[in-house]
Amino acid sequence: MASPFEQFEHLNPKLINLEDYILHLIELNKDDIITEASGFLKSGRFLHSAFFYLFSGFGETESLKENTLQSAAAVTQMFYIRNEMMRRHQAGPDSIKLNFMVEYFSDLIDVELRKCSADDDALQGKIDAIQEITTQQLMADEEMIKPVEDIAEYIKRVEGRSAIMFEFACRFGAQAAHASDIIVDSAGEIGKTIGIAYQIKSEILDLVGINTSKTEFGPLYMLQNGEFTLPVIFAIGKKGQNFMNDIAEAGKTGEENLAITAEEVIDNGVDASQVMVKEYKDQALFDINMLPEIPEKHDLQKLVEMLL
């Protein structure tokens, strides 16, 4: 399968080089890298690093020490992979391998952070930020299975669950290249907006059965796990409180009931969710349009259009 970044002439080589760099850092045989990590160690999956690199273009990359930016990009991608592994709970012998890889990636992140931090205060600030994001993600995961009907509460959950990682990647890209405070703040806000839209879009695609592969959860997994996604919230709003009970029981009473409930959610929740995706997408494009005129700005616009 071709990389989704091939159309980006200058970005794609950076991501390919980053893949080689990270694999060199890991220093494990491919057979020793567990499935939960290996699926993410391909440049075609380096979405967060793509945003990192694009926002770094708004800084002063010429003044950076050699490989500083690559180390920071490696932190961004390994941080995302590590947290994805942390959030996939397993039991038995597999959990030992998973915990090892989580700790291993944590050590590599610390090493690369030292390479791209100017002093001890800068290093500690980045370590603290990463720890805070990890804590927020784990808390948000617990919240996603709690019943919710309020869209504002749902958005708050998404901000802490997945949008926060996009926000970090965009903000860190601008920071690593010493962009102005205004650009850094704008990068963070744009990243958050993109992250919210991406989460909703993913929920829609999983619901209608498009996101199916051996390394992904497969169709309807959110519904089956009882997560209150945006399409579900809209469907409850249309069908009433009793439908909330149907959602809660859908994953426990067989595949047929699950499919019927999913159809109800699709019919009553997907269209409204698509509208919200477009609203966030338009907001992101508007904010990107306000950035300075450099080539990376237009690549950002193209990437958002492709992604959402």
C-alpha positions in Angstrom: 0.0 0.0 0.0 1.4 3.4 -1.0 2.2 5.9 1.7 -0.5 8.6 2.1 2.4 11.1 2.2 3.9 10.4 -1.2 2.3 13.5 -2.7 4.3 15.6 -0.2 7.6 16.0 -2.0 9.6 17.4 0.9 7.7 15.8 3.8 7.7 12.2 2.6 11.5 11.8 2.6 11.7 13.2 6.2 9.2 10.6 7.4 11.0 7.8 5.6 14.3 8.9 7.2 12.6 9.1 10.5 11.4 5.5 10.2 15.0 4.4 9.6 16.2 6.5 12.5 13.6 5.1 15.0 14.2 1.5 13.9 17.9 2.1 14.4 17.2 3.5 17.9 15.2 0.5 18.9 18.0 -1.9 18.1 15.7 -5.0 18.3 15.2 -7.6 15.7 11.9 -7.2 13.9 10.7 -10.5 15.4 11.3 -9.0 18.9 9.1 -6.0 18.3 5.6 -6.8 19.4 2.6 -6.5 17.1 1.2 -3.5 19.1 4.3 -1.5 18.2 5.4 -2.8 14.8 2.2 -1.7 13.1 3.0 1.9 14.0 6.7 1.8 13.0 6.1 2.6 9.3 6.5 6.0 7.8 3.0 5.8 6.2 1.5 5.8 9.7 3.6 8.7 11.0 0.7 11.2 11.0 1.7 13.0 14.2 5.3 13.4 12.9 3.9 14.8 9.7 2.2 17.6 11.5 5.3 18.0 13.7 7.5 18.6 10.6 5.0 20.9 8.9 4.7 23.2 11.9 8.5 23.2 12.4 8.7 25.0 9.1 7.3 28.1 10.7 10.4 28.3 12.9 14.1 28.8 12.4 15.3 25.4 11.4 18.6 26.7 9.9 19.8 27.7 13.4 19.2 24.2 14.9 22.0 21.8 15.6 22.3 18.8 13.3 19.6 16.1 13.9 17.9 18.1 16.7 14.7 18.2 14.7 14.8 14.5 13.9 15.3 13.7 17.6 12.2 15.8 18.4 10.2 14.2 15.7 11.2 10.8 17.0 10.0 11.8 20.5 6.7 12.8 18.9 6.1 9.5 17.1 7.5 7.2 19.9 5.4 9.0 22.4 2.3 8.4 20.4 3.2 4.7 19.9 4.1 4.2 23.6 0.7 5.6 24.7 -1.2 3.5 22.2 0.5 0.4 23.7 -0.2 1.6 27.3 -3.9 1.8 26.4 -4.2 -1.8 25.1 -4.6 -3.9 28.2 -3.6 -7.5 28.0 -3.3 -10.4 30.4 -0.9 -13.3 30.8 2.5 -13.6 29.1 1.6 -11.0 26.4 1.3 -8.3 29.1 5.0 -8.9 30.0 6.1 -8.2 26.5 3.8 -5.2 26.3 5.0 -3.7 29.5 8.6 -4.2 28.4 8.0 -2.3 25.1 6.3 0.5 27.0 9.2 0.9 29.3 11.7 0.5 26.4 10.0 3.3 24.5 9.9 5.5 27.6 13.7 5.2 27.9 14.2 6.0 24.2 11.9 9.0 24.6 14.0 10.3 27.5 17.2 9.9 25.5 15.9 11.8 22.5 14.4 14.5 24.7 17.9 15.2 26.0 19.2 15.6 22.5 16.7 18.3 21.6 16.5 20.2 24.9 18.7 23.3 25.4 19.0 23.0 29.1 17.7 21.1 32.2 14.7 23.4 32.6 13.6 22.8 29.0 14.1 19.1 29.4 12.0 19.0 32.6 9.3 21.0 31.1 9.0 18.5 28.2 9.0 15.6 30.5 6.3 17.1 32.7 4.2 17.9 29.6 4.5 14.3 28.3 3.5 12.9 31.8 0.5 15.2 32.0 -0.7 14.2 28.5 -0.4 10.5 29.4 -2.4 10.9 32.6 -5.1 12.8 30.7 -5.3 10.1 28.0 -5.7 7.3 30.5 -8.4 9.2 32.4 -10.2 10.0 29.2 -10.3 6.4 28.2 -12.1 5.6 31.5 -14.6 8.3 30.8 -15.5 7.1 27.3 -17.5 4.2 28.5 -19.6 6.3 30.9 -23.0 7.3 29.6 -23.1 10.8 28.1 -25.7 12.8 26.2 -24.2 16.2 26.3 -22.1 17.0 23.2 -19.9 19.5 25.1 -19.0 16.7 27.6 -18.2 14.4 24.7 -15.9 16.9 23.1 -14.1 17.4 26.4 -13.5 13.7 26.6 -12.1 13.6 23.0 -9.8 16.5 23.7 -8.2 14.5 26.5 -8.2 11.2 24.6 -6.9 11.8 21.1 -7.0 15.5 20.2 -4.4 16.2 22.9 -1.8 14.2 21.0 -2.4 16.2 17.8 -2.1 19.3 19.8 1.2 18.2 21.3 2.6 17.2 17.8 1.8 20.6 16.2 2.8 22.7 19.2 6.1 20.7 19.7 7.0 21.1 16.0 6.7 24.9 16.3 8.5 24.9 19.6 11.4 22.7 18.5 12.1 25.1 15.7 11.9 28.1 17.9 8.9 29.6 16.3 7.3 32.7 17.8 4.9 32.3 20.8 2.0 33.3 18.6 2.8 30.5 16.1 3.3 28.0 18.9 -0.1 28.8 20.4 -1.8 28.8 17.0 -0.2 25.4 16.2 -1.6 23.9 19.4 -5.1 25.2 18.7 -5.0 24.0 15.1 -3.8 20.6 16.3 -6.6 20.3 18.8 -9.2 21.2 16.2 -7.8 18.6 13.8 -7.6 16.0 16.5 -11.3 16.4 17.5 -12.4 16.1 13.8 -10.1 13.1 13.3 -11.6 11.3 16.3 -15.1 11.8 15.1 -14.2 10.8 11.6 -12.6 7.6 12.9 -15.7 6.8 14.9 -17.9 7.2 11.8 -15.6 4.9 9.7 -15.4 2.3 12.4 -19.2 2.3 12.8 -19.8 1.7 9.1 -17.1 -1.0 9.0 -14.5 0.7 6.9 -11.6 0.7 9.4 -11.0 -3.1 9.3 -7.5 -4.7 9.3 -5.6 -7.2 11.3 -3.9 -4.6 13.3 -7.0 -2.5 14.1 -10.0 -3.3 16.2 -12.3 -3.7 13.2 -15.9 -2.5 12.6 -18.2 -1.6 15.4 -15.6 -2.1 18.1 -16.5 1.2 19.8 -20.2 0.2 19.9 -19.4 -3.3 21.1 -17.2 -1.9 23.9 -20.0 0.4 25.0 -18.2 3.6 24.1 -20.4 6.7 23.8 -19.2 8.1 20.5 -20.7 11.1 18.8 -23.0 9.1 16.4 -24.3 7.2 19.4 -25.1 10.5 21.3 -26.9 11.9 18.3 -28.9 8.7 17.9 -29.9 8.8 21.5 -31.1 12.3 21.0 -33.3 11.3 18.2 -34.6 7.9 19.5 -34.9 8.8 23.2 -33.7 7.5 26.6 -34.7 3.9 26.0 -32.2 3.6 23.2 -29.4 4.2 25.7 -30.2 0.8 27.2 -30.1 -0.8 23.7 -26.6 0.6 23.3 -25.5 -0.8 26.7 -26.8 -4.2 25.8 -25.7 -4.3 22.1 -22.3 -5.9 22.7 -23.6 -8.5 25.2 -26.5 -10.1 23.3 -25.0 -11.5 20.1 -23.8 -10.2 16.7 -27.3 -9.9 15.2 -28.5 -7.5 17.9 -25.2 -5.6 17.6 -25.7 -5.2 13.9 -29.3 -4.0 14.3 -28.3 -1.4 16.9 -25.4 -0.3 14.7 -27.8 0.3 11.9 -30.0 2.5 14.1 -26.9 4.5 15.1 -25.8 4.9 11.5 -29.3 6.0 10.4 -29.8 8.5 13.2 -26.3 9.7 14.1 -23.8 9.6 11.2 -25.1 12.5 9.1 -25.1 14.9 12.1 -21.6 13.7 13.0 -20.4 14.3 9.5 -21.6 17.9 9.8 -19.5 18.4 12.9 -16.5 17.0 11.2 -16.9 19.5 8.4 -17.3 22.3 10.9 -14.0 21.4 12.7 -12.3 20.9 9.4 -13.4 24.3 8.1 -12.2 25.9 11.4 -8.8 24.2 11.0 -8.4 25.3 7.4 -9.4 28.9 8.4 -6.8 29.0 11.1 -4.1 27.5 8.9 -5.0 30.2 6.3 -4.1 32.9 8.9 -0.5 31.5 9.2 2.5 33.1 7.4 2.9 32.3 3.7 5.4 29.5 3.5 5.3 26.2 1.5 4.5 24.2 4.6 1.2 26.1 5.0 -0.1 24.8 1.7 1.0 21.2 2.6 -0.9 21.6 5.9 -4.0 22.5 4.0 -3.6 19.6 1.7 -3.0 17.2 4.6 -6.1 18.4 6.4 -8.2 18.0 3.2 -6.9 14.5 2.7 -7.3 13.5 6.3 -10.8 14.9 6.9 
